[in-house]
């Protein structure tokens, strides 16, 4: 274990720049391509960091995202221009994950973050005040509390805004001047903060939030939108779930339980069939539940199953360990979704001979 890894071993969830510090350092050492101002890596190296690869000296860079290479190239190229980046997609398509890793690779840090909620104030995007000093001194530079966006502008780094469409429209519009003029006025001090070269912003929003707080056309024009899709095929999704479950199990220090590919594949198959509304062989049309049944939820179901198998089972991941987790993911609406789930159990799961144990486990928890 390296010194960096040892220093992070006690953290439940290290930031991307901490967890993958060795890979980032290796990329920086071998990166001879041109770098935009203030970037820690070249655009080529940033894409390699996200998608994985092997360096000339044999160093293996693990993939952080499995998906179309062109999408990531477009996202990285956007950050090298004066357009901000909007990552759009249904919940669970790794928007936050990609945003964090892009920031870590470009700026060396991913913590300049504004978490969007219905209560996010304008100060979270612009600046606030230390009110004790404000009362004592009046509006001074020392009393001003910079937002993550202001800090990113001053240092030529990447700022992140999560769940942009959850932020009230009038607060969203505080970004218009920042993104168009690259400046943040501070009228109380009669001054402004001008963005240093290298500054940009990554925002995320999900398709299910359309109509919550729609982006104004003026703000939307300041973004280049990249839509992150669900995994294109079952094999990709199984690989993503298996990799993340292994990483989470190690981070959580769960007792070692073999996460069989067969059980992971079963969870992925159930989720893919229910969200697409058709069985994998295309023969049976299904009703879809109200939830998204995303890859992130599949990872959670399998990880929870591993914890059950390790602490309350025989140390082997079995259908009974994942059944309750699947039920919890599917039944977002306890009435309508239960009908959908029951029909799927009886029409599809019951008819699969090699799923008999899974069928019995699901019937037991469904009641």
N, C-alpha and C positions, 0 to 999 in steps of 0.2 A: 504493500500500500504506500503510495507517494505521500509526501508531507501535506500536499493540498487535500488529498482524499482523507487523510487522517484528521485534518482540521475540520472537515465537513461531516465526519461520521456521526456526530451527535445531533445533527440537524434533521428534523422530520422531512422537510421539503426544501433542499437547497435551491437557490436561484440557478437559472440556466448557466450563467457565467461561473458559478461555483461548481456545479455538478460536472460540467464539461470543460473545466479550466485547462486540463491537459491537452484536449483536442484543439481548443482555441489557440493555445500557445504553439502547438505543433503546426497548425495551419499558418499562423503568423510568421513562424520561422522559415517556412518553405514558400511563402507567397511572394512571388516576384512580379505579379501583375499590377497595373496602375490602381491606386486607391483614391477614391474621391476624398475631398478635404475632410479631415477629422475621423475618417473611417479607420477602424482597427484592422480590417481585412479588405481585400479587393472584392468586387461583386462576384467574381468567379469563386473565390474562397468561401464567401457567405453561402452561395448555393451548395457548394460541396459540404459545408458544415450541416446544412439542413437536410440534404438528401443522402449524405454518406458517400464514401469513396475510399481510395487508398492513395497515400502520398508516395513520392518517389523513394523515400527511405523505408517503405513498408508499413508506415503508421496507418492504422485503420481508423477511419472516421465513421462513427456509427450513424445510421439514418435517424433523424428526428421526426421526419415527415415522410409518409408513403403516399405518393400521388403524382400527378402529371408534372414533369420537370418544368415545362413551359410556364405553368402557373407561378412557380417559385421564381423563375427567371424574371417574369413580368413584375412580380412584387418587389424584387431586389432592384431592378432597373428603375422602378418608380421612385424608390427611396433615394436614388442618385440624382433625381431631378427636383424641380421645385413643386411637384404635386405630392400631396399627402396620399397615404395608402389606406383604403377601406377594405377590410377582410369581411366578406359577407358569406353567410351560409346558415343552414339549419343548426340547431343546438347539437353539440357533440362532434363537429367537423374539424376540431383542433384549431379554431381561430385564435384563441388565447395562447395556446401552445406555440403556434407559428409566430405570433406577435412577440412573445417573450424571447424566442430563440433568434428571431431577426434582430431584435434590439441588442441582445447579448453579443451577437457576431459583429454588428455594425459599430456599436458604441462601447462594447465591453461591459455594459450594465443594462439591466432590464427593469430597474426599480422606479423609474420616473413614470409612475402610473396614476391615472385618474380612474377610479372605479365608478362607472355610471349607474346611477339609481334615480328614482323619481324625486329624491331629495337632494341630489347633487347641487350645491350652490355655485354661483358664478365664481366665487373666490377659489374654488378648486381648479379652475382653468386659468384665471388671471392671477390674482394675488390676494392675500388677506393682511390682517394687521395683528400685531401683538398689542392687545388693548391696554395692558398695563403701561407699556412704553408710549402708546399713542396718547393716553391721558396725561402722562407726565411730560412728554416732549412735543406732542403734536405730531403731525405726519412727517416723519423723517425716514431716511433710508434704513436706519437701524430698527425702526418699528415695523417695517414692511416684512411680510412673510411670503416668500415666493412660492408659487405653485410648481408642481412638477413640470408643467409646460414652460413656465418662465425659466426654470433652472436648465431645462434642455436647450432653450433658445440661447441662454448665456454661454453654455458650454459647447454648443455645436453638437448636440447629441439627439438621440431618438426619444420622443415622449410617446406614451401609450395611453389611449382612452378606451376602456373596456365598456361594451354595451352602450354605444353612443346613442342609439335610439331610445334608450330608457331615460336619458337626460332631458329635462324640460326644454322646449324649443327655444325659449329666450336665452337659456344658458348655453345651448349648442351654438347659438349665433355669436357668442363671444369668441369663437374660433375663426370667424370669417376674416377679421383683420389680421390675426396671427398668420393664417394660411395664405392670404392674398398679398399683404404688404410686408410680411415677415417682421412685424413689429408689434409690440404690446405697449400701448400708451399707459402712463401713470399720471393722470391729470393732477392728483393731489400733490405730486412733487414737481409738476411741470416738466416731466422728462418722459423717456420711453426706453424700452429694452429692444434693441435690434438683434435679430437672430444671427448668430455666428454661422459660418459655413459648416455644413454637416448636420444642421438641425433639420429634422423632419418629424412627422407624426404618423403613427399607426393607430387606426381606430378599428374596432370590431363591432359588428351588429349581426343579429340573426334574423332569418327570413320570417320566423314566427312572430316577430315584433313589428311587422309592418302595420302601421296605423296607430301604434302606441304614441310615438312622437316622431312623425315623419321628418326627414331632413328637408330643409328648405332647398329650393333649386340653387340658390346662391351658395349654400354650403356644399351641396352635393357636387357642384362644378369644381370645387377645390380638391376633390378626391379622385384618384384613379381606383376603381372598384375591381377587386379580384374575388371571384366566387369560389369558395372551397367546397368541393363536392363530397358526398359520402364516398367511401371506398368503392371503386368501380366493380370489383368482383369479390367473390367469397374468399379466394386465396389471399388477396391483399388484406382483407379485414381480419382474417384469422392470424396472419403474420403480425399485424398491428397489435391485436389483443394479446397475443402470446408474448410479444416483446415488452409491452407496458406492464403486463401482469408480473413478469419476471422482475422488472425494475422496481415495481411497487412492493413486491414481496421482500426484496432485498432491503429496500429503504425502511420498511416497517418491521424488519427483522422477524418475519413470520417463520415458524418452524418449517423446515423444508418439506414441501409436499409436491410430488410430481404433478404439474399442471398438464394433464394429457391433452394432446392435440385433438383427440376425438371429442372430449367434453367441451373444449373451447369451440370446436367446429359446430357442435350441436347448438350452443348458445347463439353463435353467429347466424346459423341457419334459421333458427326461430325468429330472431330479430329481423333478418333480411326479408323473410317471407311475410311477416306481419306488416312491416312498413311498406313493402312493395305491393301487397294485396294479391299475391299469387305465389303458389308453391314453386320451388326451385326447378321442377321439371315442367312448369308451365301448364300443368293439366287442371289445377284446381284454383278457382278464384276465391279470394278471401276478403273478409272485412278487415279494415285496418283500425287499430285502437287510436285513442286521442293523443297518446304520447309520441315522441319522436323515435324511441328505440335506437338511439345512436350508438356509435362505436364506443363512446365514453361510458355509456351505461352498461354495455357488454363487458368492458374492462372491470367496472365496479362489481358486476354480478359474479364474475369469475374470481376476483380478488376476495370478495366476501365468502365465496365457496371454499377457497383455500383456507381461510381463517376457521371456518366451521370444521373442515376436514382435519385441520391440525389440532384444534383445541377440543373438539367434541366428537370427532370421528375416529377412523382407524388409520389416518395418515395418507389416505388415497382419495383423490377428488372423485366423487360419485354423483349420479343424477340428483340424489336427495340433497346434496350440498348446494346445488345451483337452482333448484326448483323454486324455493321461496324468493330468491333474488329476482328471478325472471317474473314471477307473479307480481312482485312489488313494482317492477319497471313497467309492466303492461297495464296494470289496473290503476291508472290515474283517475279515471272516472269509475267509481265503484259499481255503478249500475250498467252503463252502456259497454264499458270495456270488459266487464265480466261476461257479458253475452258473447262478445267477440272472442274472448279467450276460451270459453267453454266450447264454442263451435270449432275452433281450431284444434283443441284437444281431441274432440270426438271425430272430426272429419279427417284430420291429418296425422296427428301424433299417434293416435290409437291404431292406425292402419300400418304403421311402420314397425315391422317385426323386431328389428334391432333397437327400437326405442321403448320396449315394453317397460323396463325399469324406470325410465324417465316419465312415461305416462303415469305409472302408479304413484311416483313421487309427486307429480304435479296434481293429480287428483286428490291426494292426501292433503296438500297444503291449500288447494282451492276450496275444498269442503263441499 
